[in-house]
Each structure stands twice: as C-alpha cells, then as structure tokens.
Amino acid sequence: MAVTAAFIVHGLVFSSWLPHIPAIKDDLRLSEGTLGLVLLAPPLGAIVAMSLTGAACARWGSAAVTRVTLVVYALGITAIGVGAGTTWGLSLALLWAGALVGSFDVAMNAQGATVEKAMGKSIMGSFHAAWSLAAAAGAGIGGWVAAVDEDLFTTQLFAVGMIALLAALPFFTSFIPDAPPEAHAKGRKWRFERGLVLLSMVAFAGLLAEGAVADWSAVFLSQERGASPMVAGWAYAVFSVAMLIGRLAGDRLVGRFGRSRSVAVAALTGGGGMAVGLVVSQLAGDSGLGQASFIAGLFILGLGIAVIVPVAFSSAGDGPGIATVSTGGYTGWLLGPAVIGGLGELMGLSAAIWVVAVLAVFAGLVAPLGIGALRGASDKEKAAAAP
C-alpha cells in the first residue's frame, strides 16, 4: 500500500495543474510557440534530476529517498502557482516542478521494484494503474477549480499537495529497505550498461508514443478526418482507458509469460492494431468509419504499450538503473510533440502519425534484447564475483 500511495500522490498532485494551462496562456498572452517552449521546462528539469536521484537511492536506499522526495514534491508543486504571474517566473517554476516530478518518479519506481522483488511477483503495472487513476482525479479537481475561480489556482495546488501528503504520511513506515546489493553491484551509483541503454530506448519510444497520442490524436481526427470536437475528444479518453486496462492486466501477463515475451507480444500487437486502424481510416477518409477505425486503433495501441514502461522499470531493478531508463523515457516525452509536429510539416499529419505505430513495434522488438542483455550481464557478474 505504501508504494501505491506514493504513485497516487505523484499522479494526483502534478495533474491538478494541467487544466489551468489555457487560462495561464491567456493571462500571460503567450503564443502557441512560446507556450510550447515554456512547457519544455518540466521534462528538462526531470532529466537533470533523475540521475542524481538514482545515485541517492544507491547511497541511502529508495525508501528514505522516496519519503524525502514525496514531501518536497507534494509541497513544492505550489511554486507553479506562485510563478505563474510572469513568463520567466512560470518557466523557472516548471523547471523546479519537473525536477521534483523526476526525482520522485525515480525514487518511487525504485521502491516499487524493491517491493516487487520482495513479493516475488510482478506488481509494477498495478502501481502505474493507480497513477493513471490518480492523474485523472487530479485533472478533474483542477478542471473544476479552473471553472469556478482561476484565482484559486495557487490555493488549490497547496491544498491538493497538503491533503495528499497527510493521506500518505501513515504509510511512511511501510516503505521497505532495498535488498543488500550483490558483491558485483556494491558501490554502484551510475549504470549505463548495454541492457539499460536498450531499455532506455524502449522507454523513449513508449513515452514518445504516449505523448504523441496525447498531443496529436484530437488534432488528427478534427483536421484529417473532419471529426467534431466531441468525437475528437474521445480519442485520448479511449486511449487512456485502454492504458488503464492494459496496466491492470499487465502484471498477470508478466507473471504468466515473463517480461520479455509479454512486452514483445503486447507492444507488437499494439503497434499492429494501430497500423490496421490507420490503414482503414485512410481508406475510409472523412467518414464515421474513418474516425471510428482510428479510435479503435488507439484503443489497441493503448492496451499494447501500457506494459512498456512498467516492465522497463522492473527490469532496470534499482535506483541508478531506473534513473537511466527514466531519462530515456522523459527525453521521449520532451521530444514527442516536436517530432510529430516537424514530420507533419514535412510530409503531412496523416503520414507523421504513423510514427506512433512504428515506435510501438520498435519497443516490442528491442525490449526483449534489453531484458536479455541485463539478465546475461548479471549472470556473468555473479559468476565473476563467486569465489
């Protein structure tokens, strides 16, 4: 329950600021391009903080680092509201918030991997499913406050963070210590071995695909398929539901078939389903079938790629490993909007959106290689360290 509580705090607090972006954009009179640059600050802050947090987990343990980062995160996100009065203030606040998001992300996932090892079964997907539910709730709270009175933005951030922190405090004693590192891993604060590099590429592909769907699915439906705003809005909602279902089912899938086979089959199925949806949508054009087939493809994609990040983090195993994989993932999140937008300018959005299906297939092919490389490297190190 302690790790689940941490994931809930993470998803609830940060997502509660997202519905306020349109009002902040209007208040600061930001263009779309300027807003895009400002919104690069959170992932930049996260990328800088992640490797440092991985090293901290290696030194002090994921339990202690999770406690500290949870407290600072829950209270520190209020800085977004404080800095939202100017463009530079908002940018600096988002850079700080991104660092908190990234630090807490690495710590809680490292603690999740520790709990998973202690229990001897796959449970990382359930943690990420809890995050998804909490993020939806946080966005709902933020949306309600934005509709009632935008002046309550800073108060809302502080209140949500404080309530989340107070709710999580009873679980602080339930975080468990990491298992003692094996002889070959002692003192290791940074990890960049081949398997982790491959898994960081997998996380890059997975989060870039997720970000592309979030940013461009509604635009694709309205611009390329003539969908109404309501239908266009269904796209990401359907994808999010599929992601939740996939993460809830992912643990059982991994427990039955193993990490490599599960992520390969799931991601390849997701990419293939998205490809079929795109083909049918292209053939059907501006019709109900064209819109429905694209949304159906997103549903299959969501089911498939839902397991990518939880499996990548589980395989990374410890704080430094998760930091390396997370850095790849957040880089994908950082570049996702620009990649699809740039390709859309060059070849049109109908062609650029195929990147999403290609990334899922890429993740399905590369993830087993990364997992296998880590397993092989661990076996060799154990053998070399044996007397």
LUMKOL-374033 format. One record per residue (C-alpha): residue number from 1; y, x, z; residue in three letters. Coordinates in Angstrom, 1 decimal, padded with zeros to 4 digits. Layout:
! LUMKOL-374033
 num      y      x      z residu
 NUM      Y      X      Z    ALA
...
***
This chain:
! LUMKOL-374033
 num      y      x      z residu
   1  000.0  000.0  000.0    MET
   2  002.4  002.8  000.7    ALA
   3  002.4  004.1 -002.9    VAL
   4  002.6  000.6 -004.2    THR
   5  005.7  000.1 -002.0    ALA
   6  007.2  003.2 -003.5    ALA
   7  006.7  002.1 -007.0    PHE
   8  008.2 -001.3 -006.2    ILE
   9  011.3  000.3 -004.7    VAL
  10  011.6  002.5 -007.8    HIS
  11  011.4 -000.3 -010.3    GLY
  12  013.5 -002.8 -008.3    LEU
  13  016.5 -000.7 -007.5    VAL
  14  017.3  001.0 -010.8    PHE
  15  016.6 -002.0 -013.0    SER
  16  019.0 -004.1 -011.0    SER
  17  022.0 -002.3 -012.6    TRP
  18  020.9 -002.7 -016.2    LEU
  19  022.2 -006.3 -016.7    PRO
  20  025.7 -005.1 -015.8    HIS
  21  025.9 -002.7 -018.8    ILE
  22  027.6 -005.3 -021.1    PRO
  23  030.3 -006.0 -018.5    ALA
  24  030.9 -002.3 -017.8    ILE
  25  031.1 -001.7 -021.6    LYS
  26  033.8 -004.4 -021.9    ASP
  27  035.7 -003.3 -018.8    ASP
  28  035.9  000.4 -020.0    LEU
  29  036.4 -000.7 -023.6    ARG
  30  033.5  001.5 -024.8    LEU
  31  032.3  001.6 -028.4    SER
  32  028.6  001.4 -029.1    GLU
  33  028.6  005.1 -029.9    GLY
  34  030.4  006.1 -026.7    THR
  35  028.1  003.8 -024.6    LEU
  36  025.1  005.5 -026.3    GLY
  37  026.4  008.9 -025.2    LEU
  38  027.1  007.7 -021.6    VAL
  39  023.5  006.3 -021.4    LEU
  40  022.1  009.7 -022.2    LEU
  41  023.1  010.8 -018.7    ALA
  42  020.2  009.3 -016.8    PRO
  43  017.4  010.9 -018.7    PRO
  44  019.3  014.2 -018.8    LEU
  45  019.6  014.1 -015.0    GLY
  46  016.0  013.2 -014.7    ALA
  47  014.8  016.1 -016.9    ILE
  48  016.8  018.6 -014.8    VAL
  49  015.5  017.3 -011.5    ALA
  50  011.8  016.9 -012.4    MET
  51  010.6  020.5 -012.5    SER
  52  012.4  021.1 -009.2    LEU
  53  010.7  018.2 -007.6    THR
  54  007.3  019.4 -008.8    GLY
  55  007.9  022.7 -007.1    ALA
  56  009.0  020.9 -004.0    ALA
  57  005.8  018.9 -004.0    CYS
  58  003.8  022.1 -004.3    ALA
  59  005.6  023.6 -001.3    ARG
  60  006.0  020.7  001.1    TRP
  61  003.5  018.1 -000.2    GLY
  62  004.0  014.9 -002.2    SER
  63  004.0  012.8  001.0    ALA
  64  007.1  014.5  002.5    ALA
  65  008.9  014.7 -000.8    VAL
  66  008.2  011.0 -001.6    THR
  67  009.7  010.0  001.8    ARG
  68  012.9  012.0  001.2    VAL
  69  013.4  011.0 -002.4    THR
  70  012.8  007.3 -001.6    LEU
  71  015.5  007.3  001.0    VAL
  72  018.0  009.2 -001.1    VAL
  73  017.2  007.2 -004.2    TYR
  74  017.5  003.7 -002.5    ALA
  75  020.9  004.5 -001.1    LEU
  76  022.2  006.9 -003.8    GLY
  77  022.0  004.5 -006.8    ILE
  78  025.1  002.8 -005.3    THR
  79  027.0  005.7 -006.9    ALA
  80  026.7  003.9 -010.2    ILE
  81  028.9  001.0 -008.9    GLY
  82  031.4  003.5 -007.3    VAL
  83  031.8  005.5 -010.5    GLY
  84  031.9  002.6 -012.9    ALA
  85  035.7  002.4 -012.9    GLY
  86  036.1  005.2 -015.4    THR
  87  034.0  006.6 -018.3    THR
  88  033.7  010.0 -016.7    TRP
  89  033.0  008.6 -013.3    GLY
  90  030.3  006.4 -014.8    LEU
  91  028.8  009.4 -016.7    SER
  92  028.6  011.5 -013.6    LEU
  93  027.2  008.7 -011.5    ALA
  94  024.5  008.1 -014.1    LEU
  95  023.7  011.8 -014.2    LEU
  96  023.2  011.7 -010.5    TRP
  97  021.2  008.5 -010.6    ALA
  98  019.0  009.9 -013.3    GLY
  99  018.3  012.9 -011.2    ALA
 100  017.3  010.6 -008.3    LEU
 101  015.1  008.5 -010.6    VAL
 102  013.3  011.6 -012.0    GLY
 103  012.8  013.2 -008.6    SER
 104  011.4  010.0 -007.0    PHE
 105  009.3  009.4 -010.1    ASP
 106  007.6  012.8 -009.9    VAL
 107  007.0  012.6 -006.1    ALA
 108  005.6  009.0 -006.0    MET
 109  003.3  009.7 -009.0    ASN
 110  002.1  012.9 -007.3    ALA
 111  001.4  010.9 -004.2    GLN
 112 -000.3  008.3 -006.3    GLY
 113 -002.6  011.0 -007.8    ALA
 114 -003.4  012.2 -004.3    THR
 115 -004.4  008.7 -003.2    VAL
 116 -006.4  008.2 -006.4    GLU
 117 -008.4  011.4 -005.7    LYS
 118 -008.9  010.4 -002.1    ALA
 119 -010.3  006.9 -003.1    MET
 120 -012.4  008.4 -005.9    GLY
 121 -011.4  005.7 -008.5    LYS
 122 -008.7  005.0 -011.0    SER
 123 -005.8  003.1 -009.5    ILE
 124 -002.7  004.6 -011.2    MET
 125 -002.4  001.7 -013.6    GLY
 126 -002.1 -000.7 -010.7    SER
 127  000.8  001.3 -009.3    PHE
 128  002.6  001.2 -012.7    HIS
 129  001.9 -002.5 -013.0    ALA
 130  003.6 -003.0 -009.6    ALA
 131  006.6 -001.1 -011.0    TRP
 132  006.7 -003.4 -014.1    SER
 133  006.8 -006.5 -011.9    LEU
 134  009.5 -005.0 -009.6    ALA
 135  011.6 -003.9 -012.6    ALA
 136  011.5 -007.5 -013.9    ALA
 137  012.6 -008.8 -010.5    ALA
 138  015.4 -006.2 -010.2    GLY
 139  016.7 -007.1 -013.7    ALA
 140  016.6 -010.8 -012.6    GLY
 141  018.7 -010.1 -009.5    ILE
 142  021.2 -008.0 -011.4    GLY
 143  021.5 -010.7 -014.1    GLY
 144  022.1 -013.4 -011.5    TRP
 145  024.8 -011.3 -009.8    VAL
 146  026.4 -010.5 -013.1    ALA
 147  026.6 -014.2 -013.9    ALA
 148  028.0 -015.1 -010.5    VAL
 149  030.6 -012.4 -010.0    ASP
 150  030.7 -009.0 -011.6    GLU
 151  032.9 -007.7 -008.8    ASP
 152  029.8 -007.8 -006.6    LEU
 153  028.1 -005.1 -008.6    PHE
 154  028.5 -002.2 -006.1    THR
 155  027.7 -004.5 -003.2    THR
 156  024.6 -005.7 -005.0    GLN
 157  023.4 -002.1 -005.6    LEU
 158  023.8 -001.2 -002.0    PHE
 159  022.2 -004.4 -000.7    ALA
 160  019.2 -004.1 -003.0    VAL
 161  018.7 -000.5 -002.1    GLY
 162  019.1 -001.1  001.6    MET
 163  016.7 -004.1  001.6    ILE
 164  014.1 -002.1 -000.4    ALA
 165  014.4  000.9  001.9    LEU
 166  014.0 -001.3  005.0    LEU
 167  011.0 -003.0  003.5    ALA
 168  009.4  000.4  002.6    ALA
 169  010.0  002.1  006.0    LEU
 170  006.9  000.6  007.7    PRO
 171  004.8  002.3  005.1    PHE
 172  006.2  005.8  005.6    PHE
 173  003.4  006.9  008.0    THR
 174  000.8  005.7  005.5    SER
 175  001.6  008.4  002.8    PHE
 176 -001.3  010.9  002.9    ILE
 177 -001.3  014.7  002.7    PRO
 178 -002.3  016.3 -000.5    ASP
 179 -005.7  017.9 -000.6    ALA
 180 -005.6  021.6  000.1    PRO
 181 -005.2  023.5 -003.2    PRO
 182 -008.3  025.2 -004.5    GLU
 183 -008.2  029.0 -004.4    ALA
 184 -007.2  029.4 -008.1    HIS
 185 -004.3  027.0 -007.6    ALA
 186 -002.7  028.2 -004.4    LYS
 187  001.0  029.0 -004.5    GLY
 188  001.4  027.5 -008.0    ARG
 189  004.8  025.7 -008.2    LYS
 190  005.1  025.6 -012.0    TRP
 191  002.4  024.6 -014.5    ARG
 192  002.6  025.0 -018.3    PHE
 193 -001.0  025.4 -019.4    GLU
 194 -002.2  024.1 -022.8    ARG
 195 -003.6  020.9 -021.5    GLY
 196 -000.4  019.9 -019.7    LEU
 197  001.7  020.7 -022.8    VAL
 198 -000.6  018.4 -024.8    LEU
 199 -000.3  015.7 -022.2    LEU
 200  003.5  016.1 -022.1    SER
 201  003.4  015.5 -025.9    MET
 202  001.4  012.4 -025.3    VAL
 203  003.8  011.1 -022.7    ALA
 204  006.7  011.9 -025.1    PHE
 205  005.0  009.8 -027.7    ALA
 206  004.2  006.9 -025.3    GLY
 207  007.7  006.7 -023.8    LEU
 208  009.4  007.1 -027.1    LEU
 209  007.4  004.2 -028.5    ALA
 210  008.2  002.1 -025.4    GLU
 211  011.9  002.9 -025.7    GLY
 212  011.9  002.2 -029.4    ALA
 213  010.4 -001.3 -028.9    VAL
 214  012.9 -002.0 -026.1    ALA
 215  015.9 -000.9 -028.2    ASP
 216  015.0 -002.0 -031.7    TRP
 217  012.4 -004.8 -031.7    SER
 218  015.0 -007.6 -031.4    ALA
 219  017.3 -005.8 -034.0    VAL
 220  014.3 -005.6 -036.4    PHE
 221  013.5 -009.3 -036.1    LEU
 222  017.0 -010.5 -036.5    SER
 223  018.1 -008.1 -039.2    GLN
 224  014.9 -007.6 -041.2    GLU
 225  013.1 -010.9 -040.6    ARG
 226  016.0 -013.3 -040.1    GLY
 227  014.9 -014.4 -036.7    ALA
 228  017.1 -016.5 -034.4    SER
 229  018.5 -014.8 -031.2    PRO
 230  015.9 -016.7 -029.1    MET
 231  012.9 -015.6 -031.3    VAL
 232  014.3 -012.0 -031.4    ALA
 233  014.5 -012.0 -027.6    GLY
 234  010.8 -012.9 -027.4    TRP
 235  009.7 -009.6 -028.9    ALA
 236  010.3 -007.4 -025.9    TYR
 237  009.3 -010.1 -023.5    ALA
 238  005.9 -010.4 -025.2    VAL
 239  005.6 -006.6 -025.3    PHE
 240  006.4 -006.4 -021.6    SER
 241  003.8 -009.0 -020.6    VAL
 242  001.2 -007.1 -022.7    ALA
 243  002.1 -003.8 -020.9    MET
 244  001.6 -005.5 -017.6    LEU
 245 -001.8 -006.9 -018.6    ILE
 246 -002.8 -003.5 -020.0    GLY
 247 -001.9 -001.7 -016.8    ARG
 248 -003.7 -004.1 -014.6    LEU
 249 -006.8 -003.8 -016.8    ALA
 250 -006.4 -000.1 -017.4    GLY
 251 -007.9  001.0 -014.1    ASP
 252 -011.1 -000.9 -014.7    ARG
 253 -011.3  000.5 -018.2    LEU
 254 -010.8  004.1 -017.0    VAL
 255 -013.3  003.5 -014.2    GLY
 256 -016.0  002.4 -016.6    ARG
 257 -015.4  004.6 -019.7    PHE
 258 -013.5  007.6 -018.4    GLY
 259 -009.9  008.8 -019.1    ARG
 260 -010.4  010.4 -022.5    SER
 261 -012.4  007.5 -024.1    ARG
 262 -010.2  004.8 -022.5    SER
 263 -006.8  006.2 -023.6    VAL
 264 -008.1  007.1 -027.1    ALA
 265 -009.6  003.6 -027.8    VAL
 266 -006.7  001.8 -026.2    ALA
 267 -003.9  003.8 -027.9    ALA
 268 -005.6  003.8 -031.3    LEU
 269 -006.2  000.0 -031.0    THR
 270 -002.6 -000.5 -030.1    GLY
 271 -001.3  001.6 -033.0    GLY
 272 -003.7 -000.1 -035.4    GLY
 273 -002.7 -003.5 -034.2    GLY
 274  000.9 -002.7 -034.7    MET
 275  000.3 -001.4 -038.2    ALA
 276 -001.5 -004.6 -039.2    VAL
 277  001.3 -006.6 -037.7    GLY
 278  003.9 -004.6 -039.7    LEU
 279  001.9 -005.0 -043.0    VAL
 280  001.5 -008.7 -042.6    VAL
 281  005.2 -009.0 -041.6    SER
 282  006.3 -007.1 -044.6    GLN
 283  004.2 -009.2 -046.9    LEU
 284  005.4 -012.5 -045.3    ALA
 285  009.1 -011.5 -045.3    GLY
 286  011.7 -013.8 -043.7    ASP
 287  009.4 -016.5 -042.6    SER
 288  007.8 -017.7 -039.4    GLY
 289  004.6 -015.8 -040.3    LEU
 290  006.6 -012.6 -040.8    GLY
 291  008.2 -013.0 -037.4    GLN
 292  005.0 -014.0 -035.6    ALA
 293  002.9 -011.2 -037.0    SER
 294  005.4 -008.6 -035.9    PHE
 295  005.5 -010.1 -032.4    ILE
 296  001.6 -010.2 -032.4    ALA
 297  001.6 -006.6 -033.4    GLY
 298  003.9 -005.7 -030.5    LEU
 299  001.5 -007.6 -028.1    PHE
 300 -001.5 -005.5 -029.2    ILE
 301  000.7 -002.3 -029.1    LEU
 302  001.7 -003.1 -025.5    GLY
 303 -001.9 -003.6 -024.4    LEU
 304 -002.9 -000.3 -026.0    GLY
 305 -000.1  002.1 -024.9    ILE
 306  000.1  000.7 -021.4    ALA
 307 -002.6  003.1 -020.2    VAL
 308 -001.0  006.2 -021.8    ILE
 309  001.5  007.2 -019.0    VAL
 310 -000.8  006.3 -016.0    PRO
 311 -003.7  008.3 -017.5    VAL
 312 -001.5  011.3 -018.4    ALA
 313 -000.1  011.4 -014.8    PHE
 314 -003.5  011.0 -013.3    SER
 315 -004.9  013.9 -015.4    SER
 316 -001.9  016.1 -014.5    ALA
 317 -003.1  015.9 -010.9    GLY
 318 -000.4  017.4 -008.8    ASP
 319  003.4  017.7 -008.4    GLY
 320  004.0  020.6 -010.8    PRO
 321  001.6  019.1 -013.3    GLY
 322  003.2  015.7 -013.2    ILE
 323  006.7  017.3 -013.5    ALA
 324  005.7  018.9 -016.8    THR
 325  004.2  015.7 -018.2    VAL
 326  007.2  013.6 -016.9    SER
 327  009.6  016.0 -018.5    THR
 328  007.9  015.4 -021.9    GLY
 329  008.0  011.6 -021.3    GLY
 330  011.6  011.4 -020.3    TYR
 331  012.5  013.6 -023.3    THR
 332  010.9  010.9 -025.5    GLY
 333  012.9  008.2 -023.6    TRP
 334  016.0  010.3 -024.2    LEU
 335  015.4  010.7 -028.0    LEU
 336  013.8  007.4 -028.8    GLY
 337  016.9  005.4 -029.7    PRO
 338  018.4  008.2 -031.8    ALA
 339  015.1  008.8 -033.6    VAL
 340  014.7  005.2 -034.8    ILE
 341  018.4  004.9 -035.5    GLY
 342  018.6  008.1 -037.5    GLY
 343  015.5  007.2 -039.5    LEU
 344  016.8  003.7 -040.0    GLY
 345  019.9  005.2 -041.6    GLU
 346  017.9  007.4 -043.9    LEU
 347  015.1  005.0 -045.0    MET
 348  015.9  001.6 -043.6    GLY
 349  014.7  000.0 -040.3    LEU
 350  011.6 -001.6 -041.9    SER
 351  010.3  002.0 -042.6    ALA
 352  011.6  003.5 -039.4    ALA
 353  009.8  001.0 -037.1    ILE
 354  006.5  002.4 -038.4    TRP
 355  007.2  005.4 -036.1    VAL
 356  006.1  003.2 -033.2    VAL
 357  002.6  002.7 -034.6    ALA
 358  002.3  006.4 -035.7    VAL
 359  003.2  007.5 -032.1    LEU
 360  000.5  005.3 -030.6    ALA
 361 -002.1  006.8 -032.9    VAL
 362 -000.9  010.3 -032.2    PHE
 363 -001.2  009.7 -028.5    ALA
 364 -004.7  008.3 -028.9    GLY
 365 -005.8  011.4 -030.8    LEU
 366 -004.1  014.1 -028.7    VAL
 367 -004.7  012.7 -025.1    ALA
 368 -008.4  013.5 -025.1    PRO
 369 -007.6  017.0 -026.2    LEU
 370 -005.2  017.5 -023.3    GLY
 371 -007.5  015.9 -020.8    ILE
 372 -010.4  018.1 -022.0    GLY
 373 -008.3  021.2 -022.0    ALA
 374 -007.3  020.6 -018.4    LEU
 375 -010.9  020.0 -017.4    ARG
 376 -012.1  023.1 -019.2    GLY
 377 -009.4  025.3 -017.7    ALA
 378 -010.1  024.0 -014.2    SER
 379 -013.8  024.8 -014.6    ASP
 380 -013.1  028.3 -015.8    LYS
 381 -010.6  029.0 -012.9    GLU
 382 -013.1  027.7 -010.4    LYS
 383 -015.8  030.0 -011.8    ALA
 384 -013.5  033.0 -011.8    ALA
 385 -012.5  032.3 -008.2    ALA
 386 -016.0  031.9 -007.0    ALA
 387 -017.5  034.9 -005.1    PRO
***
